[in-house]
Amino acid sequence: MRIRAQVAMVMNLDKCIGCHTCSVTCKQTWTNREGTEYVWFNNVETKPGIGYPKHYEDQERWKGGWVLDGKGRLTLRSGGRVKRLTRLFANPDLPSIDDYYEPATFDKDILVSAPGGLKDTPVKRPYSALTGQPMAVEWGANWEDSLGGAHERADQDPNITRMSADAAAKVKFEFEKTFMFHLPRICEHCLNPACVSACPSGAMYKREEDGIVLVDQDKCRGWRMCVSACPYKKVYVNHATGKAEKCTLCFPRIEAGQPTICSETCVGRLRYLGIVFYDEEAVLAAASVPDERDLLDAQRDVFLNPHDPAVQQAARGAGMPQEWIEAARRSPVWRLISEYRIALPLHPEYRTLPMVWYVPPLSPVLDATGAAGRDDTDADDVFHTIQDLRIPVEYLAELFTAGDADAAAGVLMKLATMRSYMRARTLDGTVAEELLDSIGMTADQVESMYRLLAIAKYDERYVIPTAYRKDAAALEAQAATPAGCSLDCEGGPGMGGEVPAAATVERFHLVGGEDDVHAGRRGLVSRRRDGRSGLSINPLGGRS
């Protein structure tokens, strides 16, 4: 066992009201400059819908994520090293600006400079923020918000097209029959990120200490292989700089023990942030299981129990501070994913092992139970209603469990049972043992799960340790030395001579397809210029 720590997020979709506050604050913080007009590191989609960019979940078209080859080995869907080399200057698997949307601005001066006495009210015309030419606004990052235009395009949702004909027929788009839910999306900061493995210049890297995936802007050459390889399409290209950019999980805030800006400003308080421990040596095997429906359990098996003394000892042996071990023990993310087992990953079949998970929406279940003339306090009645929802369980399964409807229904059943149990507990103080037995949980676990999902305080939802104190001390000491920056000294990184001890590399679990896995070229841990440790893969070979 080789233990690592990862900052992860869980979102409770039952509490998302689609207000887009998270998107706006993220936009103002990270992408409010030239070249990123069309970029939304955080966006909130309405499901069912084709999403942003259009049809991003259609991997037959975009070639994102990982697949198993004929020999059962993990390889990038976009192809191996040779194929990527042939596409360096002409990559056909890229969304166009029409798939995102062409950002627009408006001629506002006409409202204040129009001459007096006009019979008609002056109108602001939209102009392209890219070309400056007049344009017609025909699409946007949240064009489908609250099912706007759903009658035209929502039936093209890739999740619906993958469902069986009988299940797909259950999804209705008539006004009085339809149902929707909001899906906030950010970069998944995967355990096995395809974008990192696909980068020819080694600019994409995964930080060793907390697993955050970042882009080295000095190394990025704008090859855009990362855009194709990311199945969630959460890597963008700044058209002004020609560099790749993506969600940074607000790492300056994380290092200070603060939540991401999207979490901090979330109106519904639906986001949870915390540390999870995982076994690095088990990642490749988990991502390579033959049956896609086994990927959920395989990824859960990678996570380690932070309450296990052996795991805590291994963490200390790996040099993790006691503060991080305590944060892992208190982590709401680990509880929702591994203890209560009600959080699910987005599209596990992409085999990237994503680290942003979701509690699926349950809101309409109890209302639907009563409307069907059933008892919404009876577990069996609730379960049958779950099977008959207007948005079928099969749709949620396509999103979160690689099509395993039983796994999705099991999570909904736990959530419904928790509501029924807490209702009885609150109204007359009874303990419904039969409900607890039906989901295999204790009363303490159900009440703890209820508190975390419903009334958790700020410090219960966000359990984030600060950056390693030893790293901070080392950086301060380095800055105080006469040599100054290590890049300035003879033999420093990139200066020739021997590699300093601080820049020694070690193996990591990330893999880059057939060429990289089976030729022995694995990801390397290297000391970044800012002094932090980073995980980087160079699919073309050599140290990045």
Kinemage of the C-alpha trace (Angstrom):
@kinemage 1
@onewidth
@group {chain A} dominant
@subgroup {mainchain}
@vectorlist {calphas} color= white
{ca met a 1} P 0.000 0.000 0.000
{ca arg a 2} L 1.246 3.445 -0.947
{ca ile a 3} L -0.940 6.109 0.592
{ca arg a 4} L -1.788 9.445 -0.978
{ca ala a 5} L -4.142 12.280 -0.050
{ca gln a 6} L -6.624 13.910 -2.413
{ca val a 7} L -8.824 16.959 -2.011
{ca ala a 8} L -12.290 15.901 -3.186
{ca met a 9} L -15.761 17.389 -3.461
{ca val a 10} L -19.309 16.048 -3.117
{ca met a 11} L -22.392 17.960 -4.301
{ca asn a 12} L -25.911 17.245 -3.025
{ca leu a 13} L -28.091 17.745 -6.102
{ca asp a 14} L -31.260 17.838 -4.025
{ca lys a 15} L -30.207 21.266 -2.760
{ca cys a 16} L -29.147 22.890 -6.043
{ca ile a 17} L -31.657 25.566 -7.105
{ca gly a 18} L -29.902 26.507 -10.346
{ca cys a 19} L -29.100 30.060 -9.286
{ca his a 20} L -25.678 30.053 -11.036
{ca thr a 21} L -24.075 31.966 -8.171
{ca cys a 22} L -21.187 29.501 -8.177
{ca ser a 23} L -20.668 30.033 -11.917
{ca val a 24} L -20.670 33.819 -11.665
{ca thr a 25} L -18.262 34.024 -8.714
{ca cys a 26} L -15.926 31.536 -10.372
{ca lys a 27} L -16.081 33.533 -13.591
{ca gln a 28} L -15.268 36.781 -11.817
{ca thr a 29} L -12.409 35.191 -9.903
{ca trp a 30} L -10.663 33.138 -12.584
{ca thr a 31} L -11.869 33.883 -16.151
{ca asn a 32} L -12.732 37.566 -16.417
{ca arg a 33} L -9.926 38.482 -18.818
{ca glu a 34} L -9.221 38.485 -22.547
{ca gly a 35} L -9.143 35.058 -24.139
{ca thr a 36} L -11.474 33.427 -21.633
{ca glu a 37} L -14.766 35.032 -22.600
{ca tyr a 38} L -16.321 31.657 -23.464
{ca val a 39} L -14.707 29.777 -20.554
{ca trp a 40} L -16.692 28.610 -17.525
{ca phe a 41} L -14.597 26.574 -15.089
{ca asn a 42} L -17.851 26.077 -13.179
{ca asn a 43} L -21.163 25.809 -14.989
{ca val a 44} L -24.610 24.594 -13.948
{ca glu a 45} L -26.434 22.443 -16.466
{ca thr a 46} L -30.090 21.480 -16.543
{ca lys a 47} L -30.664 17.778 -17.067
{ca pro a 48} L -31.958 16.369 -19.300
{ca gly a 49} L -30.064 18.421 -21.867
{ca ile a 50} L -27.076 18.277 -24.189
{ca gly a 51} L -24.845 20.341 -21.881
{ca tyr a 52} L -21.882 22.675 -22.327
{ca pro a 53} L -20.116 22.280 -24.675
{ca lys a 54} L -22.783 20.642 -26.820
{ca his a 55} L -22.908 16.839 -26.508
{ca tyr a 56} L -19.731 16.745 -24.404
{ca glu a 57} L -20.797 13.316 -23.108
{ca asp a 58} L -20.657 11.773 -26.594
{ca gln a 59} L -17.223 10.154 -26.457
{ca glu a 60} L -17.694 8.409 -29.794
{ca arg a 61} L -17.480 11.921 -31.220
{ca trp a 62} L -14.907 13.573 -28.957
{ca lys a 63} L -12.690 10.569 -28.085
{ca gly a 64} L -12.288 11.531 -24.411
{ca gly a 65} L -11.314 9.384 -21.440
{ca trp a 66} L -9.894 5.873 -21.350
{ca val a 67} L -10.870 2.529 -22.869
{ca leu a 68} L -9.564 -1.019 -22.617
{ca asp a 69} L -7.810 -2.358 -25.691
{ca gly a 70} L -8.222 -5.871 -27.054
{ca lys a 71} L -5.855 -7.225 -24.417
{ca gly a 72} L -7.665 -5.536 -21.542
{ca arg a 73} L -5.048 -2.831 -21.104
{ca leu a 74} L -5.890 0.780 -20.337
{ca thr a 75} L -5.323 3.195 -23.213
{ca leu a 76} L -6.510 6.668 -24.149
{ca arg a 77} L -9.556 6.706 -26.383
{ca ser a 78} L -7.896 9.482 -28.399
{ca gly a 79} L -5.070 7.112 -29.323
{ca gly a 80} L -1.505 6.290 -28.359
{ca arg a 81} L 1.662 8.307 -28.628
{ca val a 82} L 2.163 7.882 -32.372
{ca lys a 83} L -1.393 8.898 -33.202
{ca arg a 84} L -1.119 11.993 -31.031
{ca leu a 85} L 2.134 12.961 -32.732
{ca thr a 86} L 0.446 12.842 -36.121
{ca arg a 87} L -2.227 15.236 -34.838
{ca leu a 88} L -0.042 17.835 -33.182
{ca phe a 89} L -0.903 20.505 -35.731
{ca ala a 90} L -4.382 19.329 -36.790
{ca asn a 91} L -6.427 17.758 -34.021
{ca pro a 92} L -9.883 16.912 -35.418
{ca asp a 93} L -11.479 15.929 -32.080
{ca leu a 94} L -11.950 19.460 -30.735
{ca pro a 95} L -15.174 21.324 -29.970
{ca ser a 96} L -15.607 24.463 -32.034
{ca ile a 97} L -16.661 27.834 -30.691
{ca asp a 98} L -20.192 26.973 -31.834
{ca asp a 99} L -20.141 23.925 -29.543
{ca tyr a 100} L -19.294 26.221 -26.630
{ca tyr a 101} L -20.919 29.509 -27.689
{ca glu a 102} L -19.685 32.688 -29.294
{ca pro a 103} L -19.437 35.284 -26.515
{ca ala a 104} L -21.206 38.547 -27.237
{ca thr a 105} L -21.056 42.111 -26.036
{ca phe a 106} L -23.492 44.925 -26.699
{ca asp a 107} L -23.329 48.428 -28.130
{ca lys a 108} L -24.355 50.200 -24.940
{ca asp a 109} L -23.264 53.653 -26.105
{ca ile a 110} L -26.249 53.866 -28.403
{ca leu a 111} L -28.519 54.173 -25.378
{ca val a 112} L -26.757 57.279 -24.081
{ca ser a 113} L -25.686 58.881 -27.370
{ca ala a 114} L -28.877 58.496 -29.407
{ca pro a 115} L -30.255 61.873 -30.563
{ca gly a 116} L -33.392 63.203 -28.961
{ca gly a 117} L -36.795 63.113 -30.580
{ca leu a 118} L -36.530 59.530 -31.840
{ca lys a 119} L -39.858 57.812 -32.379
{ca asp a 120} L -38.349 54.371 -31.823
{ca thr a 121} L -36.434 53.237 -28.730
{ca pro a 122} L -32.778 52.551 -29.585
{ca val a 123} L -31.788 48.885 -29.249
{ca lys a 124} L -28.454 47.457 -28.158
{ca arg a 125} L -27.153 45.177 -30.887
{ca pro a 126} L -25.040 42.147 -29.982
{ca tyr a 127} L -21.466 42.098 -31.263
{ca ser a 128} L -19.075 39.187 -31.173
{ca ala a 129} L -16.487 39.522 -28.412
{ca leu a 130} L -14.110 37.565 -30.675
{ca thr a 131} L -14.460 39.329 -34.043
{ca gly a 132} L -16.218 42.571 -33.152
{ca gln a 133} L -18.796 41.943 -35.893
{ca pro a 134} L -22.596 42.015 -35.445
{ca met a 135} L -23.971 38.588 -34.603
{ca ala a 136} L -27.106 36.722 -33.606
{ca val a 137} L -27.096 35.123 -30.163
{ca glu a 138} L -28.123 31.498 -30.736
{ca trp a 139} L -26.515 29.521 -27.898
{ca gly a 140} L -24.946 29.998 -24.475
{ca ala a 141} L -23.348 28.138 -21.599
{ca asn a 142} L -26.725 27.911 -19.820
{ca trp a 143} L -29.001 28.079 -22.862
{ca glu a 144} L -30.959 25.081 -21.567
{ca asp a 145} L -31.403 26.563 -18.098
{ca ser a 146} L -34.570 25.227 -16.459
{ca leu a 147} L -35.367 23.271 -19.633
{ca gly a 148} L -35.343 26.349 -21.863
{ca gly a 149} L -35.465 24.991 -25.410
{ca ala a 150} L -35.719 21.415 -24.122
{ca his a 151} L -38.457 20.614 -26.621
{ca glu a 152} L -35.935 21.231 -29.426
{ca arg a 153} L -32.733 19.543 -28.261
{ca ala a 154} L -33.096 17.702 -24.932
{ca asp a 155} L -34.022 14.442 -26.634
{ca gln a 156} L -30.504 14.516 -28.108
{ca asp a 157} L -29.026 14.184 -24.587
{ca pro a 158} L -26.360 11.433 -24.942
{ca asn a 159} L -27.593 9.841 -21.720
{ca ile a 160} L -31.037 9.364 -23.250
{ca thr a 161} L -29.695 7.989 -26.518
{ca arg a 162} L -27.702 5.364 -24.592
{ca met a 163} L -30.768 4.177 -22.672
{ca ser a 164} L -32.943 1.325 -23.843
{ca ala a 165} L -35.948 2.302 -25.942
{ca asp a 166} L -38.375 1.441 -23.140
{ca ala a 167} L -36.484 3.522 -20.583
{ca ala a 168} L -35.970 6.443 -22.974
{ca ala a 169} L -39.693 6.504 -23.698
{ca lys a 170} L -40.308 7.353 -20.033
{ca val a 171} L -38.564 10.728 -20.400
{ca lys a 172} L -41.308 13.190 -21.289
{ca phe a 173} L -40.777 16.782 -22.390
{ca glu a 174} L -44.366 17.962 -22.259
{ca phe a 175} L -44.708 20.843 -19.802
{ca glu a 176} L -47.011 19.078 -17.378
{ca lys a 177} L -45.078 15.785 -17.418
{ca thr a 178} L -41.467 16.830 -17.471
{ca phe a 179} L -38.977 16.859 -14.618
{ca met a 180} L -35.559 18.443 -14.337
{ca phe a 181} L -32.624 18.790 -11.993
{ca his a 182} L -29.517 20.972 -11.989
{ca leu a 183} L -26.028 19.554 -12.374
{ca pro a 184} L -23.121 21.849 -11.338
{ca arg a 185} L -19.863 20.809 -13.000
{ca ile a 186} L -16.211 21.628 -12.419
{ca cys a 187} L -12.984 19.829 -13.309
{ca glu a 188} L -13.047 16.371 -11.727
{ca his a 189} L -9.356 16.417 -10.633
{ca cys a 190} L -9.318 12.715 -11.427
{ca leu a 191} L -7.075 10.092 -9.882
{ca asn a 192} L -6.213 8.945 -13.398
{ca pro a 193} L -6.651 12.095 -15.504
{ca ala a 194} L -6.643 11.560 -19.260
{ca cys a 195} L -5.686 15.191 -19.872
{ca val a 196} L -2.411 14.743 -18.005
{ca ser a 197} L -1.484 11.628 -19.939
{ca ala a 198} L -2.365 13.158 -23.306
{ca cys a 199} L -0.279 16.342 -22.912
{ca pro a 200} L 2.735 16.102 -25.288
{ca ser a 201} L 4.677 18.859 -23.511
{ca gly a 202} L 4.131 17.608 -19.956
{ca ala a 203} L 2.471 20.873 -18.968
{ca met a 204} L -0.485 19.192 -17.256
{ca tyr a 205} L 0.407 17.756 -13.862
{ca lys a 206} L -1.236 16.420 -10.740
{ca arg a 207} L 0.104 17.773 -7.462
{ca glu a 208} L 1.610 15.149 -5.212
{ca glu a 209} L 0.398 16.481 -1.884
{ca asp a 210} L -3.299 17.082 -2.639
{ca gly a 211} L -4.041 15.678 -6.100
{ca ile a 212} L -5.124 18.974 -7.689
{ca val a 213} L -4.602 18.944 -11.483
{ca leu a 214} L -2.963 22.109 -12.835
{ca val a 215} L -1.349 23.456 -16.007
{ca asp a 216} L 2.235 24.722 -16.113
{ca gln a 217} L 1.779 27.813 -18.302
{ca asp a 218} L 5.502 27.970 -19.080
{ca lys a 219} L 5.508 24.468 -20.528
{ca cys a 220} L 2.168 24.560 -22.337
{ca arg a 221} L 2.564 24.804 -26.108
{ca gly a 222} L -1.128 24.847 -26.999
{ca trp a 223} L -1.254 21.396 -28.598
{ca arg a 224} L -4.840 21.007 -27.241
{ca met a 225} L -4.564 17.241 -26.792
{ca cys a 226} L -5.755 17.797 -23.222
{ca val a 227} L -9.019 19.295 -24.532
{ca ser a 228} L -9.721 16.209 -26.602
{ca ala a 229} L -8.673 13.735 -23.919
{ca cys a 230} L -10.775 15.263 -21.129
{ca pro a 231} L -14.148 13.474 -21.334
{ca tyr a 232} L -15.803 16.209 -19.246
{ca lys a 233} L -14.483 18.970 -21.534
{ca lys a 234} L -13.277 21.028 -18.603
{ca val a 235} L -9.963 22.037 -20.171
{ca tyr a 236} L -10.112 25.188 -22.277
{ca val a 237} L -7.732 27.107 -24.514
{ca asn a 238} L -7.155 30.806 -23.939
{ca his a 239} L -7.280 32.104 -27.502
{ca ala a 240} L -5.304 35.214 -26.534
{ca thr a 241} L -2.339 33.354 -25.002
{ca gly a 242} L -2.656 30.021 -26.809
{ca lys a 243} L -2.341 28.213 -23.464
{ca ala a 244} L -4.570 25.611 -21.840
{ca glu a 245} L -6.472 26.657 -18.731
{ca lys a 246} L -8.739 24.783 -16.348
{ca cys a 247} L -10.292 24.792 -12.886
{ca thr a 248} L -7.558 25.004 -10.262
{ca leu a 249} L -9.859 23.965 -7.398
{ca cys a 250} L -8.921 27.406 -6.019
{ca phe a 251} L -5.660 25.933 -4.733
{ca pro a 252} L -4.481 29.205 -3.108
{ca arg a 253} L -7.609 29.068 -0.936
{ca ile a 254} L -7.241 25.339 -0.306
{ca glu a 255} L -3.655 25.849 0.856
{ca ala a 256} L -4.938 28.422 3.330
{ca gly a 257} L -7.586 26.017 4.644
{ca gln a 258} L -10.445 27.812 2.882
{ca pro a 259} L -13.084 26.277 0.564
{ca thr a 260} L -13.201 26.952 -3.156
{ca ile a 261} L -14.954 30.129 -4.223
{ca cys a 262} L -17.843 28.125 -5.736
{ca ser a 263} L -18.311 26.344 -2.399
{ca glu a 264} L -17.989 29.533 -0.355
{ca thr a 265} L -20.688 31.354 -2.308
{ca cys a 266} L -23.071 28.434 -2.915
{ca val a 267} L -26.574 29.570 -1.965
{ca gly a 268} L -27.919 26.055 -1.457
{ca arg a 269} L -24.972 24.927 0.697
{ca leu a 270} L -24.813 21.782 -1.376
{ca arg a 271} L -21.029 21.374 -1.626
{ca tyr a 272} L -18.763 19.407 0.679
{ca leu a 273} L -14.968 19.551 0.624
{ca gly a 274} L -12.515 17.279 2.354
{ca ile a 275} L -9.515 14.992 2.193
{ca val a 276} L -9.631 11.331 1.245
{ca phe a 277} L -6.786 8.834 1.545
{ca tyr a 278} L -6.304 6.357 -1.266
{ca asp a 279} L -3.937 3.589 -2.255
{ca glu a 280} L -1.868 4.738 -5.203
{ca glu a 281} L -0.880 1.197 -6.122
{ca ala a 282} L -4.532 0.192 -6.577
{ca val a 283} L -5.490 2.949 -9.011
{ca leu a 284} L -4.435 1.256 -12.242
{ca ala a 285} L -6.240 -1.974 -11.364
{ca ala a 286} L -9.394 -0.046 -10.388
{ca ala a 287} L -9.450 1.868 -13.672
{ca ser a 288} L -8.903 -1.342 -15.643
{ca val a 289} L -11.769 -3.532 -14.412
{ca pro a 290} L -13.408 -5.130 -17.459
{ca asp a 291} L -17.063 -4.445 -16.580
{ca glu a 292} L -17.945 -0.739 -16.538
{ca arg a 293} L -20.573 -1.378 -13.878
{ca asp a 294} L -17.838 -2.542 -11.505
{ca leu a 295} L -15.960 0.771 -11.742
{ca leu a 296} L -17.980 2.399 -8.942
{ca asp a 297} L -17.116 -0.261 -6.380
{ca ala a 298} L -13.568 -0.518 -7.718
{ca gln a 299} L -12.969 3.184 -7.111
{ca arg a 300} L -14.527 3.016 -3.662
{ca asp a 301} L -12.132 0.159 -2.853
{ca val a 302} L -9.196 2.443 -3.690
{ca phe a 303} L -10.144 4.775 -0.834
{ca leu a 304} L -8.692 3.981 2.593
{ca asn a 305} L -10.462 4.185 5.937
{ca pro a 306} L -8.884 7.130 7.803
{ca his a 307} L -10.084 5.670 11.130
{ca asp a 308} L -7.973 2.543 10.604
{ca pro a 309} L -4.830 2.741 12.800
{ca ala a 310} L -2.804 1.009 10.074
{ca val a 311} L -3.846 3.667 7.549
{ca gln a 312} L -2.991 6.449 9.971
{ca gln a 313} L 0.412 4.888 10.597
{ca ala a 314} L 1.018 4.611 6.855
{ca ala a 315} L 0.078 8.281 6.445
{ca arg a 316} L 2.577 9.279 9.107
{ca gly a 317} L 5.180 7.119 7.436
{ca ala a 318} L 4.505 8.934 4.162
{ca gly a 319} L 5.258 12.239 5.879
{ca met a 320} L 1.715 13.563 6.178
{ca pro a 321} L 1.195 15.994 9.061
{ca gln a 322} L -1.118 15.034 11.915
{ca glu a 323} L -3.391 17.887 10.841
{ca trp a 324} L -4.049 16.116 7.536
{ca ile a 325} L -4.764 12.822 9.249
{ca glu a 326} L -7.291 14.501 11.529
{ca ala a 327} L -8.848 16.252 8.529
{ca ala a 328} L -9.217 12.894 6.760
{ca arg a 329} L -10.921 11.430 9.854
{ca arg a 330} L -13.414 14.320 9.893
{ca ser a 331} L -13.836 14.433 6.122
{ca pro a 332} L -17.491 14.753 5.019
{ca val a 333} L -16.468 13.554 1.563
{ca trp a 334} L -15.208 10.194 2.831
{ca arg a 335} L -18.364 9.722 4.893
{ca leu a 336} L -20.687 10.407 1.968
{ca ile a 337} L -18.690 8.268 -0.479
{ca ser a 338} L -17.472 5.322 1.580
{ca glu a 339} L -19.337 5.195 4.895
{ca tyr a 340} L -22.880 6.101 3.831
{ca arg a 341} L -22.252 5.160 0.167
{ca ile a 342} L -24.759 7.673 -1.171
{ca ala a 343} L -22.390 9.780 -3.318
{ca leu a 344} L -21.741 8.708 -6.904
{ca pro a 345} L -19.128 9.767 -9.501
{ca leu a 346} L -20.048 11.443 -12.773
{ca his a 347} L -19.647 8.978 -15.644
{ca pro a 348} L -17.339 6.405 -14.057
{ca glu a 349} L -17.237 4.603 -17.410
{ca tyr a 350} L -14.711 7.199 -18.606
{ca arg a 351} L -12.215 5.391 -16.323
{ca thr a 352} L -10.566 8.604 -15.111
{ca leu a 353} L -11.650 7.902 -11.508
{ca pro a 354} L -13.196 11.356 -10.951
{ca met a 355} L -12.972 13.009 -7.543
{ca val a 356} L -16.055 15.246 -7.717
{ca trp a 357} L -19.012 13.091 -6.654
{ca tyr a 358} L -22.751 13.695 -6.451
{ca val a 359} L -25.654 12.755 -4.193
{ca pro a 360} L -28.418 12.111 -6.779
{ca pro a 361} L -31.658 14.129 -6.552
{ca leu a 362} L -34.588 12.669 -4.630
{ca ser a 363} L -36.887 15.694 -4.341
{ca pro a 364} L -39.840 14.457 -6.412
{ca val a 365} L -40.012 10.973 -4.881
{ca leu a 366} L -42.222 11.604 -1.859
{ca asp a 367} L -44.524 13.930 -3.795
{ca ala a 368} L -44.847 11.321 -6.516
{ca thr a 369} L -45.583 8.674 -3.899
{ca gly a 370} L -48.538 10.615 -2.531
{ca ala a 371} L -49.786 11.500 -6.009
{ca ala a 372} L -49.824 7.790 -6.861
{ca gly a 373} L -52.022 7.056 -3.844
{ca arg a 374} L -49.245 5.325 -1.931
{ca asp a 375} L -47.940 5.776 1.605
{ca asp a 376} L -44.839 7.980 1.529
{ca thr a 377} L -43.817 6.635 4.956
{ca asp a 378} L -43.777 3.045 3.711
{ca ala a 379} L -40.400 1.922 2.387
{ca asp a 380} L -41.899 -0.484 -0.146
{ca asp a 381} L -44.238 2.154 -1.541
{ca val a 382} L -41.377 4.639 -1.803
{ca phe a 383} L -39.197 2.059 -3.538
{ca his a 384} L -41.861 1.291 -6.144
{ca thr a 385} L -42.345 5.002 -6.727
{ca ile a 386} L -38.616 5.411 -7.298
{ca gln a 387} L -38.899 2.871 -10.088
{ca asp a 388} L -41.746 4.896 -11.663
{ca leu a 389} L -40.286 8.418 -11.555
{ca arg a 390} L -40.857 10.704 -14.518
{ca ile a 391} L -37.080 10.870 -14.883
{ca pro a 392} L -36.379 7.129 -14.808
{ca val a 393} L -33.721 5.618 -12.600
{ca glu a 394} L -32.067 4.464 -15.808
{ca tyr a 395} L -31.292 8.105 -16.648
{ca leu a 396} L -29.572 8.692 -13.303
{ca ala a 397} L -27.755 5.401 -13.819
{ca glu a 398} L -26.366 6.599 -17.156
{ca leu a 399} L -25.001 9.670 -15.384
{ca phe a 400} L -23.608 8.171 -12.195
{ca thr a 401} L -23.311 4.372 -12.260
{ca ala a 402} L -22.344 3.428 -15.833
{ca gly a 403} L -25.895 2.244 -16.469
{ca asp a 404} L -26.358 0.163 -13.301
{ca ala a 405} L -29.950 1.050 -12.392
{ca asp a 406} L -29.903 -1.114 -9.255
{ca ala a 407} L -26.973 0.842 -7.797
{ca ala a 408} L -28.696 4.169 -8.494
{ca ala a 409} L -31.998 2.944 -7.051
{ca gly a 410} L -30.181 1.690 -3.957
{ca val a 411} L -28.851 5.187 -3.240
{ca leu a 412} L -32.285 6.746 -3.756
{ca met a 413} L -33.756 4.137 -1.428
{ca lys a 414} L -31.284 5.088 1.302
{ca leu a 415} L -32.179 8.744 0.942
{ca ala a 416} L -35.909 8.031 0.971
{ca thr a 417} L -35.534 5.770 3.997
{ca met a 418} L -33.606 8.475 5.824
{ca arg a 419} L -36.467 10.925 5.237
{ca ser a 420} L -39.104 8.453 6.382
{ca tyr a 421} L -37.081 7.481 9.452
{ca met a 422} L -36.401 11.074 10.498
{ca arg a 423} L -40.052 12.014 9.962
{ca ala a 424} L -41.188 9.284 12.362
{ca arg a 425} L -38.361 10.130 14.769
{ca thr a 426} L -39.367 13.802 14.814
{ca leu a 427} L -43.151 13.409 14.945
{ca asp a 428} L -43.623 10.753 17.592
{ca gly a 429} L -40.130 9.671 18.650
{ca thr a 430} L -40.465 6.157 17.245
{ca val a 431} L -37.493 4.240 15.903
{ca ala a 432} L -38.462 2.439 12.701
{ca glu a 433} L -36.165 -0.555 12.955
{ca glu a 434} L -37.642 -2.144 9.834
{ca leu a 435} L -36.516 0.865 7.803
{ca leu a 436} L -32.990 0.631 9.189
{ca asp a 437} L -32.845 -3.085 8.407
{ca ser a 438} L -33.942 -2.456 4.817
{ca ile a 439} L -30.858 -0.352 4.088
{ca gly a 440} L -28.398 -1.994 6.482
{ca met a 441} L -27.640 1.120 8.526
{ca thr a 442} L -27.821 1.901 12.223
{ca ala a 443} L -29.892 4.656 13.806
{ca asp a 444} L -26.744 6.627 14.616
{ca gln a 445} L -25.574 6.403 11.006
{ca val a 446} L -28.918 7.566 9.616
{ca glu a 447} L -29.139 10.485 12.012
{ca ser a 448} L -25.531 11.438 11.299
{ca met a 449} L -26.199 11.246 7.558
{ca tyr a 450} L -29.296 13.412 7.990
{ca arg a 451} L -27.338 16.035 9.913
{ca leu a 452} L -24.585 16.141 7.293
{ca leu a 453} L -27.016 16.460 4.386
{ca ala a 454} L -29.555 18.802 5.975
{ca ile a 455} L -28.187 20.966 8.779
{ca ala a 456} L -24.393 20.647 8.740
{ca lys a 457} L -22.481 23.762 9.817
{ca tyr a 458} L -19.756 25.475 7.819
{ca asp a 459} L -16.876 23.649 9.501
{ca glu a 460} L -18.639 20.313 9.025
{ca arg a 461} L -19.111 20.801 5.289
{ca tyr a 462} L -15.583 22.115 4.657
{ca val a 463} L -12.781 20.221 6.389
{ca ile a 464} L -9.645 21.439 4.662
{ca pro a 465} L -6.160 21.272 6.205
{ca thr a 466} L -3.688 24.009 5.392
{ca ala a 467} L -0.593 23.421 3.274
{ca tyr a 468} L 2.227 21.382 4.719
{ca arg a 469} L 3.945 23.458 7.362
{ca lys a 470} L 7.267 21.828 6.566
{ca asp a 471} L 6.911 22.904 2.923
{ca ala a 472} L 6.129 26.468 3.946
{ca ala a 473} L 9.171 26.539 6.222
{ca ala a 474} L 11.388 25.115 3.483
{ca leu a 475} L 10.199 27.682 0.973
{ca glu a 476} L 10.800 30.502 3.440
{ca ala a 477} L 14.282 29.213 4.176
{ca gln a 478} L 15.021 28.865 0.463
{ca ala a 479} L 13.979 32.459 -0.191
{ca ala a 480} L 16.272 33.647 2.606
{ca thr a 481} L 19.405 31.951 1.234
{ca pro a 482} L 21.989 34.060 -0.646
{ca ala a 483} L 21.415 31.973 -3.768
{ca gly a 484} L 17.798 33.103 -3.917
{ca cys a 485} L 15.670 31.205 -6.380
{ca ser a 486} L 16.949 27.701 -7.107
{ca leu a 487} L 16.705 28.426 -10.826
{ca asp a 488} L 19.476 30.993 -10.453
{ca cys a 489} L 22.070 28.678 -8.978
{ca glu a 490} L 24.484 26.552 -10.954
{ca gly a 491} L 23.048 23.097 -11.454
{ca gly a 492} L 19.508 24.215 -10.697
{ca pro a 493} L 16.557 22.834 -12.638
{ca gly a 494} L 17.013 23.585 -16.315
{ca met a 495} L 20.520 24.996 -15.722
{ca gly a 496} L 22.506 21.843 -16.537
{ca gly a 497} L 24.650 19.761 -14.210
{ca glu a 498} L 23.345 17.357 -11.601
{ca val a 499} L 19.732 17.407 -10.526
{ca pro a 500} L 19.494 18.691 -6.929
{ca ala a 501} L 18.224 16.325 -4.270
{ca ala a 502} L 15.090 18.437 -3.948
{ca ala a 503} L 14.214 17.678 -7.557
{ca thr a 504} L 14.622 13.900 -7.494
{ca val a 505} L 11.762 12.069 -9.135
{ca glu a 506} L 9.781 9.038 -8.121
{ca arg a 507} L 7.202 6.866 -9.794
{ca phe a 508} L 3.486 7.603 -9.641
{ca his a 509} L 0.383 5.659 -10.634
{ca leu a 510} L -0.892 7.759 -13.542
{ca val a 511} L -0.602 6.020 -16.861
{ca gly a 512} L -0.560 7.279 -20.407
{ca gly a 513} L -2.012 4.544 -22.549
{ca glu a 514} L -0.473 1.419 -24.042
{ca asp a 515} L 2.817 3.013 -25.015
{ca asp a 516} L 3.348 4.476 -21.566
{ca val a 517} L 2.049 1.639 -19.401
{ca his a 518} L 3.758 -1.255 -21.066
{ca ala a 519} L 6.969 0.455 -22.122
{ca gly a 520} L 7.540 1.479 -18.519
{ca arg a 521} L 6.933 5.192 -19.064
{ca arg a 522} L 4.869 6.186 -16.048
{ca gly a 523} L 4.102 9.531 -14.517
{ca leu a 524} L 6.856 11.290 -12.642
{ca val a 525} L 6.767 13.300 -9.436
{ca ser a 526} L 8.833 16.433 -9.867
{ca arg a 527} L 9.487 19.590 -7.886
{ca arg a 528} L 7.703 22.485 -9.577
{ca arg a 529} L 9.145 25.960 -9.902
{ca asp a 530} L 6.941 27.267 -7.137
{ca gly a 531} L 8.421 24.749 -4.711
{ca arg a 532} L 5.378 22.496 -4.613
{ca ser a 533} L 5.471 18.857 -5.615
{ca gly a 534} L 3.709 18.019 -8.861
{ca leu a 535} L 2.713 14.903 -10.727
{ca ser a 536} L 3.413 15.090 -14.407
{ca ile a 537} L 3.243 12.777 -17.371
{ca asn a 538} L 5.139 13.149 -20.604
{ca pro a 539} L 3.666 10.703 -23.139
{ca leu a 540} L 6.593 11.349 -25.447
{ca gly a 541} L 9.026 9.933 -22.915
{ca gly a 542} L 11.576 11.487 -20.611
{ca arg a 543} L 11.212 13.649 -17.555
{ca ser a 544} L 8.771 16.522 -17.690
